[in-house]
Amino acid sequence: MSEAAAVRTSSGRSTAANSASSIDLSKRDLTLDLARVFCVLLVVVIHLLMVGVGFGADGAVEVSRPLESQWWFAPVTWAGQIMPLFFVVGGFASITAWRSLGRRGGTADDYVRNRVLRLAQPALPLFVFYVVVIGGARLIGIDPQLVDLAVVGAASPLWFLAAYTLCQALVPLMAGWHTRAPRATLAVLLAGAVAVDGLRFATGIDEIGLANLFFVWLLVQQLGFWYADGWFAARRWFTLVLIAVVAYASLVPMTVWGPYSDDMLTNLNPPTLPLVALAVAQACILRLLRPALARLMNTHAARAFVFVIGTRLMTIYLWHLPVILIVSGAALLIPGASPAPASPAWWWSRPLVFVVVLAAVFGLSFIVGRWEAPREVGVTPPTGVVAVATVLAFIPPFAVMEWFMDLPIAVVGSLLLSASILLLGRWKGPRQALPAPHSHSAGISS
């Protein structure tokens, strides 16, 4: 929801085309903005409960994952795993932005170039940050195992950039298929997801599941296309309830008798079929809640909250885990501020830590948030250049997803992201602004 793209006036002056005062709210479904903010903030809450850093009974520093050790953790993930909903909402935003761009004479290259830039730009300072942190830790002699433990956990959310970059790059293609054969497109993607999972579990080769970065997430994004076309709106409330119940019920045989984990976070990477069931159920629930959410978004307080958080969503998502670790480390220096992880005092401290983390990320957004906003760029490069730049932007987060963050990946990732941004944003030609989204843009920072 970064709506601050600058446009060039006829006199050459830069104006804020998409400031809060110029957004046409009559053409925007604000409930989807609220859903996007909710998804990201829930991710922050979950990670805050999964990172336990404090002093144990013996006075030694204790690091654990308190949330995952709870007996109720796996069942709760059936509701708490909301990344499918994010991709559904992203699908709605993507096809809306693509159709708007088409009406204005834009091309597939324009769309992909702009979307990839909006993902690659905010990722670059984070990769540079890890170069400095890991390299600096090595120079001053900090225990490499401790650094690896912290960095691997802090960089784990970067998987999203790999999956979303892939989905965004294929929006023009998938939107065309949706227009020509919407049901057949869903069927083919579903068949592909089932086949990949079947082959993966039959062979025991987990790497096969990486193919579902394509099939599963594109299928979930495609549901967002159907949401945008009004399919869910056209269903009666009891039909949506029935579909959601059946979708959730399908998780029982898949996890009890099938090969899938009952922990929906485990089913995230590589993505698996249960995420599709969650996406269907969550899309139905979102539609059922829409009247209540719309009433909420008619209040000035809710709109202000969503606007403030929404303009910083990418920063919040990418930086919240490093900030959580920094805040946890700083608390170790304050007497009584670091209770033993999973102790009653630790659980009661989480709301306060949540506020501190959000405040810290908010402050950080004034430094790194400028990379989240669209900026003036040159003309769109040729198709081949856009394709190469997209691959360069995809490789760093994919490498983190597969091999975890380390110094070589941080260095190479910084170089590849820099090259991608330069190729997409500095192509020689007349200057232009990134096209402002007509209704919803397609990224986490849309």
Contacts in CASP RR format, 6 or more apart in sequence:
PFRMAT RR
TARGET T0000
AUTHOR 0000-0000-0000
METHOD contacts of the structure
MODEL  1
MSEAAAVRTSSGRSTAANSASSIDLSKRDLTLDLARVFCVLLVVVIHLLM
VGVGFGADGAVEVSRPLESQWWFAPVTWAGQIMPLFFVVGGFASITAWRS
LGRRGGTADDYVRNRVLRLAQPALPLFVFYVVVIGGARLIGIDPQLVDLA
VVGAASPLWFLAAYTLCQALVPLMAGWHTRAPRATLAVLLAGAVAVDGLR
FATGIDEIGLANLFFVWLLVQQLGFWYADGWFAARRWFTLVLIAVVAYAS
LVPMTVWGPYSDDMLTNLNPPTLPLVALAVAQACILRLLRPALARLMNTH
AARAFVFVIGTRLMTIYLWHLPVILIVSGAALLIPGASPAPASPAWWWSR
PLVFVVVLAAVFGLSFIVGRWEAPREVGVTPPTGVVAVATVLAFIPPFAV
MEWFMDLPIAVVGSLLLSASILLLGRWKGPRQALPAPHSHSAGISS
1 33 0 8 1.000
1 36 0 8 1.000
1 306 0 8 1.000
1 307 0 8 1.000
1 310 0 8 1.000
1 311 0 8 1.000
1 313 0 8 1.000
1 441 0 8 1.000
1 445 0 8 1.000
1 446 0 8 1.000
2 118 0 8 1.000
2 310 0 8 1.000
2 311 0 8 1.000
2 313 0 8 1.000
2 314 0 8 1.000
2 372 0 8 1.000
2 373 0 8 1.000
2 374 0 8 1.000
2 441 0 8 1.000
2 445 0 8 1.000
2 446 0 8 1.000
3 18 0 8 1.000
3 19 0 8 1.000
3 20 0 8 1.000
3 23 0 8 1.000
3 311 0 8 1.000
3 436 0 8 1.000
3 437 0 8 1.000
4 16 0 8 1.000
4 18 0 8 1.000
4 19 0 8 1.000
4 311 0 8 1.000
4 373 0 8 1.000
4 374 0 8 1.000
5 17 0 8 1.000
5 18 0 8 1.000
5 373 0 8 1.000
5 374 0 8 1.000
5 375 0 8 1.000
5 433 0 8 1.000
5 434 0 8 1.000
5 435 0 8 1.000
5 436 0 8 1.000
6 14 0 8 1.000
6 15 0 8 1.000
6 16 0 8 1.000
6 17 0 8 1.000
6 374 0 8 1.000
6 375 0 8 1.000
6 376 0 8 1.000
6 433 0 8 1.000
7 14 0 8 1.000
7 15 0 8 1.000
7 17 0 8 1.000
7 433 0 8 1.000
7 436 0 8 1.000
8 14 0 8 1.000
8 376 0 8 1.000
8 431 0 8 1.000
8 432 0 8 1.000
8 433 0 8 1.000
9 15 0 8 1.000
14 376 0 8 1.000
16 22 0 8 1.000
17 433 0 8 1.000
17 436 0 8 1.000
18 436 0 8 1.000
18 437 0 8 1.000
20 307 0 8 1.000
25 303 0 8 1.000
27 438 0 8 1.000
27 439 0 8 1.000
28 439 0 8 1.000
28 440 0 8 1.000
29 92 0 8 1.000
29 439 0 8 1.000
29 440 0 8 1.000
30 294 0 8 1.000
30 297 0 8 1.000
30 303 0 8 1.000
30 306 0 8 1.000
31 286 0 8 1.000
31 289 0 8 1.000
31 290 0 8 1.000
31 293 0 8 1.000
31 294 0 8 1.000
31 297 0 8 1.000
32 89 0 8 1.000
32 92 0 8 1.000
32 93 0 8 1.000
32 440 0 8 1.000
33 297 0 8 1.000
33 306 0 8 1.000
33 310 0 8 1.000
33 440 0 8 1.000
34 293 0 8 1.000
34 296 0 8 1.000
34 297 0 8 1.000
34 302 0 8 1.000
34 306 0 8 1.000
35 85 0 8 1.000
35 89 0 8 1.000
35 286 0 8 1.000
35 293 0 8 1.000
36 86 0 8 1.000
36 89 0 8 1.000
36 90 0 8 1.000
36 310 0 8 1.000
36 313 0 8 1.000
36 444 0 8 1.000
36 446 0 8 1.000
37 305 0 8 1.000
37 306 0 8 1.000
37 309 0 8 1.000
37 310 0 8 1.000
37 313 0 8 1.000
38 82 0 8 1.000
39 82 0 8 1.000
39 83 0 8 1.000
39 85 0 8 1.000
39 86 0 8 1.000
39 89 0 8 1.000
40 86 0 8 1.000
40 309 0 8 1.000
40 313 0 8 1.000
40 316 0 8 1.000
40 317 0 8 1.000
40 444 0 8 1.000
41 309 0 8 1.000
41 316 0 8 1.000
42 80 0 8 1.000
42 82 0 8 1.000
43 82 0 8 1.000
43 83 0 8 1.000
43 157 0 8 1.000
43 317 0 8 1.000
43 320 0 8 1.000
44 316 0 8 1.000
44 320 0 8 1.000
44 354 0 8 1.000
44 357 0 8 1.000
44 358 0 8 1.000
45 354 0 8 1.000
46 67 0 8 1.000
46 80 0 8 1.000
47 157 0 8 1.000
47 320 0 8 1.000
47 321 0 8 1.000
47 324 0 8 1.000
48 324 0 8 1.000
48 350 0 8 1.000
48 353 0 8 1.000
48 354 0 8 1.000
48 357 0 8 1.000
49 66 0 8 1.000
49 67 0 8 1.000
49 350 0 8 1.000
50 65 0 8 1.000
50 66 0 8 1.000
50 67 0 8 1.000
50 68 0 8 1.000
51 65 0 8 1.000
51 321 0 8 1.000
51 324 0 8 1.000
51 325 0 8 1.000
51 328 0 8 1.000
52 62 0 8 1.000
52 63 0 8 1.000
52 64 0 8 1.000
52 65 0 8 1.000
52 66 0 8 1.000
52 328 0 8 1.000
52 341 0 8 1.000
52 342 0 8 1.000
52 346 0 8 1.000
53 61 0 8 1.000
53 62 0 8 1.000
53 63 0 8 1.000
53 325 0 8 1.000
53 328 0 8 1.000
53 329 0 8 1.000
53 331 0 8 1.000
53 332 0 8 1.000
53 338 0 8 1.000
53 341 0 8 1.000
54 61 0 8 1.000
54 62 0 8 1.000
54 63 0 8 1.000
54 328 0 8 1.000
54 331 0 8 1.000
54 332 0 8 1.000
54 338 0 8 1.000
54 339 0 8 1.000
54 340 0 8 1.000
54 341 0 8 1.000
54 346 0 8 1.000
55 61 0 8 1.000
55 62 0 8 1.000
55 332 0 8 1.000
55 338 0 8 1.000
55 339 0 8 1.000
55 340 0 8 1.000
56 62 0 8 1.000
56 340 0 8 1.000
56 341 0 8 1.000
57 340 0 8 1.000
61 332 0 8 1.000
62 340 0 8 1.000
62 341 0 8 1.000
63 149 0 8 1.000
63 341 0 8 1.000
64 341 0 8 1.000
64 342 0 8 1.000
66 341 0 8 1.000
66 342 0 8 1.000
66 346 0 8 1.000
66 347 0 8 1.000
67 73 0 8 1.000
69 342 0 8 1.000
73 263 0 8 1.000
74 261 0 8 1.000
74 262 0 8 1.000
74 263 0 8 1.000
74 264 0 8 1.000
75 262 0 8 1.000
77 263 0 8 1.000
77 264 0 8 1.000
77 265 0 8 1.000
78 248 0 8 1.000
78 251 0 8 1.000
78 264 0 8 1.000
78 278 0 8 1.000
80 264 0 8 1.000
81 264 0 8 1.000
81 265 0 8 1.000
81 267 0 8 1.000
81 268 0 8 1.000
81 275 0 8 1.000
81 278 0 8 1.000
82 282 0 8 1.000
83 160 0 8 1.000
83 268 0 8 1.000
83 275 0 8 1.000
84 220 0 8 1.000
84 275 0 8 1.000
84 276 0 8 1.000
84 278 0 8 1.000
84 279 0 8 1.000
84 282 0 8 1.000
85 278 0 8 1.000
85 279 0 8 1.000
85 282 0 8 1.000
85 283 0 8 1.000
85 286 0 8 1.000
86 444 0 8 1.000
87 163 0 8 1.000
87 164 0 8 1.000
87 167 0 8 1.000
87 217 0 8 1.000
87 220 0 8 1.000
87 221 0 8 1.000
87 224 0 8 1.000
87 279 0 8 1.000
88 220 0 8 1.000
88 221 0 8 1.000
88 223 0 8 1.000
88 224 0 8 1.000
88 227 0 8 1.000
88 279 0 8 1.000
88 282 0 8 1.000
88 283 0 8 1.000
88 286 0 8 1.000
89 224 0 8 1.000
89 286 0 8 1.000
90 221 0 8 1.000
90 224 0 8 1.000
90 440 0 8 1.000
90 442 0 8 1.000
90 443 0 8 1.000
90 446 0 8 1.000
91 167 0 8 1.000
91 171 0 8 1.000
91 221 0 8 1.000
91 222 0 8 1.000
91 223 0 8 1.000
91 224 0 8 1.000
91 225 0 8 1.000
91 227 0 8 1.000
91 228 0 8 1.000
91 442 0 8 1.000
92 224 0 8 1.000
92 225 0 8 1.000
92 227 0 8 1.000
92 228 0 8 1.000
92 440 0 8 1.000
93 437 0 8 1.000
93 439 0 8 1.000
93 440 0 8 1.000
93 441 0 8 1.000
93 442 0 8 1.000
93 443 0 8 1.000
93 446 0 8 1.000
94 115 0 8 1.000
94 167 0 8 1.000
94 168 0 8 1.000
94 171 0 8 1.000
94 175 0 8 1.000
94 221 0 8 1.000
94 225 0 8 1.000
94 442 0 8 1.000
94 443 0 8 1.000
95 171 0 8 1.000
95 175 0 8 1.000
95 178 0 8 1.000
95 224 0 8 1.000
95 225 0 8 1.000
95 228 0 8 1.000
96 228 0 8 1.000
96 437 0 8 1.000
96 438 0 8 1.000
96 439 0 8 1.000
96 440 0 8 1.000
97 111 0 8 1.000
97 437 0 8 1.000
97 438 0 8 1.000
97 439 0 8 1.000
97 440 0 8 1.000
97 441 0 8 1.000
97 442 0 8 1.000
97 446 0 8 1.000
98 111 0 8 1.000
98 171 0 8 1.000
98 172 0 8 1.000
98 175 0 8 1.000
98 442 0 8 1.000
99 175 0 8 1.000
100 437 0 8 1.000
100 438 0 8 1.000
100 439 0 8 1.000
101 110 0 8 1.000
101 111 0 8 1.000
101 435 0 8 1.000
101 438 0 8 1.000
103 438 0 8 1.000
104 435 0 8 1.000
106 435 0 8 1.000
107 380 0 8 1.000
108 172 0 8 1.000
108 173 0 8 1.000
109 380 0 8 1.000
109 381 0 8 1.000
109 382 0 8 1.000
109 383 0 8 1.000
109 386 0 8 1.000
110 380 0 8 1.000
110 435 0 8 1.000
111 171 0 8 1.000
111 172 0 8 1.000
112 168 0 8 1.000
112 169 0 8 1.000
112 171 0 8 1.000
112 172 0 8 1.000
112 386 0 8 1.000
112 390 0 8 1.000
113 380 0 8 1.000
113 381 0 8 1.000
113 386 0 8 1.000
113 389 0 8 1.000
113 424 0 8 1.000
113 425 0 8 1.000
114 374 0 8 1.000
114 434 0 8 1.000
114 435 0 8 1.000
115 168 0 8 1.000
115 169 0 8 1.000
115 171 0 8 1.000
115 442 0 8 1.000
115 443 0 8 1.000
116 165 0 8 1.000
116 168 0 8 1.000
116 169 0 8 1.000
116 386 0 8 1.000
116 389 0 8 1.000
116 390 0 8 1.000
116 393 0 8 1.000
116 420 0 8 1.000
116 424 0 8 1.000
117 374 0 8 1.000
117 377 0 8 1.000
117 421 0 8 1.000
117 424 0 8 1.000
117 425 0 8 1.000
117 434 0 8 1.000
118 314 0 8 1.000
118 372 0 8 1.000
118 374 0 8 1.000
118 434 0 8 1.000
118 441 0 8 1.000
118 442 0 8 1.000
118 443 0 8 1.000
118 445 0 8 1.000
118 446 0 8 1.000
119 161 0 8 1.000
119 164 0 8 1.000
119 165 0 8 1.000
119 168 0 8 1.000
119 393 0 8 1.000
119 443 0 8 1.000
119 444 0 8 1.000
120 165 0 8 1.000
120 393 0 8 1.000
120 417 0 8 1.000
120 420 0 8 1.000
120 421 0 8 1.000
120 424 0 8 1.000
121 371 0 8 1.000
121 372 0 8 1.000
121 375 0 8 1.000
121 421 0 8 1.000
122 314 0 8 1.000
122 315 0 8 1.000
122 318 0 8 1.000
122 368 0 8 1.000
122 369 0 8 1.000
122 371 0 8 1.000
122 372 0 8 1.000
122 445 0 8 1.000
123 158 0 8 1.000
123 161 0 8 1.000
123 318 0 8 1.000
123 393 0 8 1.000
123 396 0 8 1.000
123 397 0 8 1.000
123 417 0 8 1.000
124 371 0 8 1.000
124 414 0 8 1.000
124 417 0 8 1.000
124 418 0 8 1.000
124 421 0 8 1.000
125 368 0 8 1.000
125 371 0 8 1.000
126 158 0 8 1.000
126 318 0 8 1.000
126 319 0 8 1.000
126 322 0 8 1.000
126 368 0 8 1.000
127 396 0 8 1.000
127 410 0 8 1.000
127 413 0 8 1.000
127 414 0 8 1.000
127 417 0 8 1.000
128 410 0 8 1.000
128 414 0 8 1.000
129 322 0 8 1.000
130 151 0 8 1.000
130 155 0 8 1.000
130 405 0 8 1.000
130 407 0 8 1.000
130 410 0 8 1.000
131 407 0 8 1.000
131 410 0 8 1.000
131 411 0 8 1.000
131 414 0 8 1.000
133 147 0 8 1.000
133 151 0 8 1.000
134 147 0 8 1.000
134 151 0 8 1.000
134 405 0 8 1.000
134 406 0 8 1.000
134 407 0 8 1.000
134 410 0 8 1.000
135 407 0 8 1.000
137 144 0 8 1.000
137 147 0 8 1.000
138 144 0 8 1.000
138 147 0 8 1.000
138 407 0 8 1.000
148 406 0 8 1.000
150 325 0 8 1.000
151 404 0 8 1.000
151 405 0 8 1.000
151 406 0 8 1.000
152 404 0 8 1.000
152 405 0 8 1.000
153 321 0 8 1.000
154 321 0 8 1.000
154 322 0 8 1.000
154 324 0 8 1.000
154 325 0 8 1.000
154 405 0 8 1.000
155 321 0 8 1.000
155 400 0 8 1.000
155 404 0 8 1.000
155 405 0 8 1.000
156 321 0 8 1.000
156 400 0 8 1.000
157 317 0 8 1.000
157 318 0 8 1.000
157 320 0 8 1.000
157 321 0 8 1.000
158 318 0 8 1.000
158 396 0 8 1.000
158 397 0 8 1.000
158 400 0 8 1.000
158 401 0 8 1.000
158 405 0 8 1.000
159 268 0 8 1.000
159 269 0 8 1.000
159 397 0 8 1.000
159 400 0 8 1.000
159 401 0 8 1.000
160 317 0 8 1.000
160 397 0 8 1.000
160 444 0 8 1.000
161 393 0 8 1.000
161 396 0 8 1.000
161 397 0 8 1.000
162 213 0 8 1.000
162 394 0 8 1.000
162 397 0 8 1.000
162 398 0 8 1.000
162 400 0 8 1.000
162 401 0 8 1.000
163 213 0 8 1.000
163 217 0 8 1.000
163 271 0 8 1.000
164 217 0 8 1.000
164 443 0 8 1.000
164 444 0 8 1.000
165 390 0 8 1.000
165 393 0 8 1.000
165 394 0 8 1.000
165 397 0 8 1.000
166 213 0 8 1.000
166 214 0 8 1.000
166 217 0 8 1.000
166 218 0 8 1.000
166 394 0 8 1.000
167 217 0 8 1.000
167 218 0 8 1.000
167 221 0 8 1.000
168 442 0 8 1.000
168 443 0 8 1.000
169 390 0 8 1.000
169 394 0 8 1.000
170 218 0 8 1.000
171 221 0 8 1.000
171 442 0 8 1.000
174 185 0 8 1.000
174 218 0 8 1.000
174 221 0 8 1.000
174 222 0 8 1.000
174 225 0 8 1.000
175 225 0 8 1.000
177 184 0 8 1.000
177 185 0 8 1.000
178 185 0 8 1.000
178 222 0 8 1.000
178 225 0 8 1.000
182 225 0 8 1.000
182 226 0 8 1.000
182 229 0 8 1.000
185 222 0 8 1.000
186 219 0 8 1.000
186 222 0 8 1.000
189 215 0 8 1.000
189 218 0 8 1.000
189 219 0 8 1.000
189 222 0 8 1.000
190 215 0 8 1.000
190 219 0 8 1.000
190 276 0 8 1.000
192 215 0 8 1.000
193 212 0 8 1.000
193 215 0 8 1.000
193 216 0 8 1.000
193 219 0 8 1.000
193 272 0 8 1.000
193 273 0 8 1.000
193 276 0 8 1.000
194 273 0 8 1.000
196 208 0 8 1.000
196 209 0 8 1.000
196 211 0 8 1.000
196 212 0 8 1.000
196 215 0 8 1.000
197 209 0 8 1.000
197 212 0 8 1.000
197 259 0 8 1.000
197 272 0 8 1.000
197 273 0 8 1.000
198 259 0 8 1.000
199 208 0 8 1.000
200 206 0 8 1.000
200 208 0 8 1.000
200 209 0 8 1.000
200 270 0 8 1.000
201 259 0 8 1.000
206 270 0 8 1.000
209 270 0 8 1.000
209 271 0 8 1.000
209 272 0 8 1.000
210 270 0 8 1.000
210 402 0 8 1.000
212 270 0 8 1.000
212 271 0 8 1.000
212 272 0 8 1.000
213 270 0 8 1.000
213 271 0 8 1.000
216 271 0 8 1.000
216 272 0 8 1.000
216 273 0 8 1.000
216 275 0 8 1.000
216 276 0 8 1.000
217 271 0 8 1.000
219 276 0 8 1.000
219 279 0 8 1.000
220 275 0 8 1.000
220 276 0 8 1.000
220 279 0 8 1.000
223 279 0 8 1.000
223 280 0 8 1.000
223 283 0 8 1.000
224 283 0 8 1.000
226 232 0 8 1.000
227 283 0 8 1.000
227 286 0 8 1.000
227 287 0 8 1.000
232 240 0 8 1.000
232 283 0 8 1.000
232 284 0 8 1.000
232 286 0 8 1.000
232 287 0 8 1.000
233 287 0 8 1.000
235 243 0 8 1.000
235 284 0 8 1.000
235 287 0 8 1.000
237 288 0 8 1.000
240 284 0 8 1.000
240 285 0 8 1.000
240 287 0 8 1.000
240 288 0 8 1.000
241 284 0 8 1.000
241 288 0 8 1.000
243 280 0 8 1.000
243 281 0 8 1.000
243 284 0 8 1.000
244 280 0 8 1.000
244 281 0 8 1.000
244 284 0 8 1.000
244 285 0 8 1.000
244 288 0 8 1.000
247 277 0 8 1.000
247 278 0 8 1.000
247 280 0 8 1.000
247 281 0 8 1.000
247 284 0 8 1.000
248 277 0 8 1.000
248 281 0 8 1.000
250 277 0 8 1.000
251 262 0 8 1.000
251 274 0 8 1.000
251 277 0 8 1.000
251 278 0 8 1.000
254 260 0 8 1.000
254 273 0 8 1.000
254 274 0 8 1.000
254 277 0 8 1.000
255 261 0 8 1.000
255 262 0 8 1.000
255 274 0 8 1.000
256 262 0 8 1.000
260 267 0 8 1.000
260 272 0 8 1.000
260 273 0 8 1.000
260 274 0 8 1.000
261 267 0 8 1.000
264 274 0 8 1.000
264 275 0 8 1.000
264 278 0 8 1.000
267 274 0 8 1.000
267 275 0 8 1.000
268 275 0 8 1.000
269 401 0 8 1.000
296 302 0 8 1.000
297 303 0 8 1.000
297 306 0 8 1.000
309 316 0 8 1.000
310 445 0 8 1.000
311 372 0 8 1.000
311 445 0 8 1.000
312 361 0 8 1.000
312 362 0 8 1.000
312 365 0 8 1.000
312 369 0 8 1.000
312 372 0 8 1.000
312 445 0 8 1.000
313 444 0 8 1.000
313 445 0 8 1.000
314 369 0 8 1.000
314 372 0 8 1.000
314 443 0 8 1.000
314 444 0 8 1.000
314 445 0 8 1.000
315 361 0 8 1.000
315 364 0 8 1.000
315 365 0 8 1.000
315 368 0 8 1.000
315 369 0 8 1.000
315 372 0 8 1.000
315 445 0 8 1.000
316 358 0 8 1.000
316 361 0 8 1.000
316 365 0 8 1.000
317 444 0 8 1.000
319 361 0 8 1.000
319 364 0 8 1.000
319 368 0 8 1.000
320 357 0 8 1.000
320 361 0 8 1.000
323 357 0 8 1.000
323 360 0 8 1.000
323 361 0 8 1.000
323 364 0 8 1.000
324 353 0 8 1.000
324 357 0 8 1.000
326 360 0 8 1.000
327 353 0 8 1.000
327 356 0 8 1.000
327 357 0 8 1.000
327 360 0 8 1.000
328 338 0 8 1.000
328 353 0 8 1.000
329 338 0 8 1.000
331 337 0 8 1.000
331 338 0 8 1.000
331 353 0 8 1.000
332 338 0 8 1.000
339 345 0 8 1.000
339 346 0 8 1.000
339 349 0 8 1.000
340 346 0 8 1.000
365 372 0 8 1.000
372 445 0 8 1.000
374 433 0 8 1.000
374 434 0 8 1.000
374 436 0 8 1.000
375 433 0 8 1.000
375 434 0 8 1.000
376 431 0 8 1.000
376 432 0 8 1.000
376 433 0 8 1.000
376 434 0 8 1.000
377 424 0 8 1.000
377 425 0 8 1.000
377 426 0 8 1.000
377 427 0 8 1.000
377 431 0 8 1.000
377 432 0 8 1.000
377 433 0 8 1.000
377 434 0 8 1.000
378 425 0 8 1.000
378 426 0 8 1.000
378 427 0 8 1.000
378 428 0 8 1.000
378 429 0 8 1.000
378 430 0 8 1.000
378 431 0 8 1.000
378 432 0 8 1.000
379 427 0 8 1.000
379 428 0 8 1.000
379 429 0 8 1.000
379 430 0 8 1.000
379 432 0 8 1.000
380 386 0 8 1.000
380 427 0 8 1.000
381 389 0 8 1.000
381 423 0 8 1.000
381 424 0 8 1.000
381 427 0 8 1.000
385 423 0 8 1.000
385 424 0 8 1.000
385 427 0 8 1.000
386 424 0 8 1.000
388 423 0 8 1.000
389 419 0 8 1.000
389 420 0 8 1.000
389 423 0 8 1.000
389 424 0 8 1.000
390 420 0 8 1.000
392 416 0 8 1.000
392 417 0 8 1.000
392 419 0 8 1.000
392 420 0 8 1.000
392 423 0 8 1.000
393 416 0 8 1.000
393 417 0 8 1.000
393 420 0 8 1.000
395 413 0 8 1.000
395 416 0 8 1.000
396 409 0 8 1.000
396 412 0 8 1.000
396 413 0 8 1.000
396 414 0 8 1.000
396 416 0 8 1.000
396 417 0 8 1.000
399 409 0 8 1.000
399 412 0 8 1.000
399 413 0 8 1.000
400 409 0 8 1.000
403 409 0 8 1.000
437 446 0 8 1.000
440 446 0 8 1.000
END
